[in-house]
């Protein structure tokens, strides 16, 4: 019997939404919601500027397009040995 990953189901729903809450945004960029919340205070996430967000009263939303732009700043590498060259 194949196990169903809850995160996979959530990821499919997230791809259709233009705005994501903290939990959804954390899944989108592959970090914990706590880490993403902390980045709003520190201004840093994974050693770079944290992604932009919008504050709507007490709730916080991240635009999916903004998260995609933020994620694209990271360089793709084939393996860890490529970091040394």
DOFI-642559 format. One record per residue: residue in one letter; x, y, z of N, C-alpha, C in turn. Coordinates in steps of 0.1 Angstrom, whole numbers. Last residue first. Layout:
<recs>
<rec 'a', <X, Y, Z>, <X, Y, Z>, <X, Y, Z>>,
...
</recs>
This chain:
<recs>
<rec 'x', <346, 245, -65>, <353, 250, -78>, <349, 264, -81>>,
<rec 'x', <331, 238, -43>, <346, 241, -41>, <353, 246, -54>>,
<rec 'x', <306, 232, -52>, <308, 244, -44>, <322, 248, -43>>,
<rec 'x', <308, 207, -64>, <307, 219, -73>, <309, 232, -65>>,
<rec 'x', <305, 189, -43>, <318, 192, -48>, <319, 204, -57>>,
<rec 'x', <277, 187, -41>, <284, 195, -31>, <299, 198, -36>>,
<rec 'x', <261, 190, -73>, <265, 182, -61>, <274, 191, -53>>,
<rec 'x', <250, 208, -92>, <248, 194, -94>, <251, 186, -81>>,
<rec 'x', <231, 237, -81>, <244, 230, -83>, <241, 215, -84>>,
<rec 'x', <215, 268, -86>, <214, 253, -86>, <228, 247, -88>>,
<rec 'x', <215, 296, -64>, <221, 289, -76>, <219, 274, -75>>,
<rec 'x', <188, 316, -55>, <197, 306, -52>, <202, 298, -64>>,
<rec 'x', <169, 333, -65>, <182, 339, -63>, <192, 328, -59>>,
<rec 'x', <144, 320, -66>, <153, 320, -78>, <166, 326, -76>>,
<rec 'x', <131, 326, -42>, <138, 313, -43>, <147, 312, -55>>,
<rec 'x', <121, 352, -48>, <131, 350, -37>, <139, 337, -39>>,
<rec 'x', <103, 345, -68>, <115, 354, -71>, <126, 352, -60>>,
<rec 'x', <86, 329, -54>, <93, 324, -65>, <105, 332, -68>>,
<rec 'x', <76, 348, -36>, <84, 336, -31>, <92, 330, -42>>,
<rec 'x', <62, 364, -53>, <73, 370, -45>, <82, 359, -40>>,
<rec 'x', <42, 347, -62>, <52, 352, -72>, <64, 358, -65>>,
<rec 'x', <28, 343, -39>, <35, 332, -45>, <46, 337, -55>>,
<rec 'x', <30, 365, -13>, <25, 363, -26>, <34, 352, -32>>,
<rec 'x', <21, 358, 20>, <32, 359, 11>, <26, 357, -3>>,
<rec 'x', <5, 373, 48>, <4, 366, 36>, <17, 368, 27>>,
<rec 'x', <-6, 374, 81>, <5, 376, 72>, <3, 368, 60>>,
<rec 'x', <-30, 390, 103>, <-25, 379, 95>, <-14, 383, 85>>,
<rec 'x', <-40, 411, 116>, <-31, 403, 124>, <-26, 391, 115>>,
<rec 'x', <-40, 432, 89>, <-45, 431, 103>, <-35, 422, 111>>,
<rec 'x', <-19, 419, 69>, <-33, 422, 68>, <-39, 421, 82>>,
<rec 'x', <12, 423, 56>, <5, 422, 69>, <-9, 427, 67>>,
<rec 'x', <31, 405, 32>, <21, 416, 35>, <14, 413, 48>>,
<rec 'x', <66, 401, 25>, <53, 396, 29>, <43, 408, 31>>,
<rec 'x', <96, 389, 10>, <86, 400, 13>, <73, 394, 17>>,
<rec 'x', <120, 367, 25>, <111, 370, 14>, <101, 381, 19>>,
<rec 'x', <151, 380, 39>, <139, 372, 40>, <129, 376, 28>>,
<rec 'x', <184, 380, 25>, <172, 388, 29>, <160, 379, 29>>,
<rec 'x', <203, 351, 35>, <200, 362, 26>, <187, 369, 31>>,
<rec 'x', <205, 329, 52>, <217, 337, 50>, <215, 349, 40>>,
<rec 'x', <180, 318, 55>, <190, 310, 48>, <202, 319, 44>>,
<rec 'x', <168, 349, 60>, <164, 335, 59>, <174, 328, 50>>,
<rec 'x', <164, 380, 78>, <172, 370, 71>, <166, 356, 71>>,
<rec 'x', <149, 395, 95>, <151, 400, 81>, <160, 391, 73>>,
<rec 'x', <141, 389, 120>, <155, 391, 118>, <158, 397, 104>>,
<rec 'x', <113, 388, 118>, <119, 397, 128>, <134, 399, 125>>,
<rec 'x', <108, 371, 97>, <102, 384, 97>, <108, 393, 107>>,
<rec 'x', <121, 348, 105>, <128, 356, 95>, <121, 370, 94>>,
<rec 'x', <103, 336, 122>, <115, 342, 128>, <122, 352, 118>>,
<rec 'x', <85, 325, 103>, <81, 336, 113>, <93, 343, 118>>,
<rec 'x', <103, 306, 92>, <97, 317, 84>, <92, 329, 92>>,
<rec 'x', <107, 290, 114>, <118, 296, 108>, <114, 308, 99>>,
<rec 'x', <80, 281, 118>, <87, 288, 129>, <99, 296, 123>>,
<rec 'x', <75, 266, 95>, <67, 278, 98>, <74, 287, 108>>,
<rec 'x', <105, 254, 80>, <94, 253, 90>, <87, 266, 91>>,
<rec 'x', <108, 251, 44>, <114, 254, 58>, <102, 252, 68>>,
<rec 'x', <102, 252, 16>, <108, 240, 23>, <115, 244, 36>>,
<rec 'x', <86, 270, 3>, <101, 272, 3>, <109, 262, 11>>,
<rec 'x', <61, 258, 7>, <65, 262, -6>, <80, 264, -7>>,
<rec 'x', <59, 256, 35>, <59, 244, 26>, <65, 247, 13>>,
<rec 'x', <59, 283, 41>, <70, 275, 46>, <71, 262, 38>>,
<rec 'x', <34, 290, 29>, <47, 296, 24>, <59, 288, 28>>,
<rec 'x', <17, 277, 46>, <17, 273, 32>, <30, 278, 25>>,
<rec 'x', <22, 290, 70>, <24, 276, 69>, <25, 271, 55>>,
<rec 'x', <15, 317, 63>, <29, 313, 68>, <31, 299, 66>>,
<rec 'x', <-5, 317, 33>, <-2, 320, 47>, <11, 315, 51>>,
<rec 'x', <-2, 331, 0>, <-1, 319, 9>, <1, 324, 23>>,
<rec 'x', <-19, 339, -30>, <-14, 343, -17>, <-13, 332, -8>>,
<rec 'x', <-27, 324, -52>, <-18, 335, -55>, <-11, 340, -42>>,
<rec 'x', <-28, 288, -55>, <-32, 300, -47>, <-22, 311, -50>>,
<rec 'x', <-20, 265, -67>, <-31, 272, -73>, <-34, 285, -67>>,
<rec 'x', <0, 254, -51>, <4, 258, -65>, <-8, 267, -72>>,
<rec 'x', <-13, 245, -29>, <-6, 257, -28>, <-3, 263, -42>>,
<rec 'x', <-23, 220, -36>, <-33, 231, -34>, <-26, 244, -34>>,
<rec 'x', <1, 206, -38>, <-8, 207, -50>, <-18, 219, -48>>,
<rec 'x', <10, 207, -12>, <17, 214, -22>, <9, 215, -35>>,
<rec 'x', <-8, 191, 2>, <-8, 205, 5>, <-1, 213, -7>>,
<rec 'x', <0, 166, -8>, <-14, 171, -10>, <-15, 186, -8>>,
<rec 'x', <26, 165, 2>, <24, 165, -12>, <10, 170, -16>>,
<rec 'x', <22, 164, 30>, <29, 176, 24>, <26, 177, 9>>,
<rec 'x', <12, 139, 34>, <3, 151, 36>, <9, 163, 29>>,
<rec 'x', <17, 112, 13>, <24, 123, 21>, <15, 135, 21>>,
<rec 'x', <5, 81, 15>, <2, 94, 10>, <9, 104, 19>>,
<rec 'x', <19, 49, 8>, <16, 59, 17>, <14, 73, 10>>,
<rec 'x', <6, 21, -9>, <14, 34, -10>, <10, 44, 0>>,
<rec 'x', <8, -12, 0>, <0, 0, 0>, <9, 12, 0>>,
</recs>
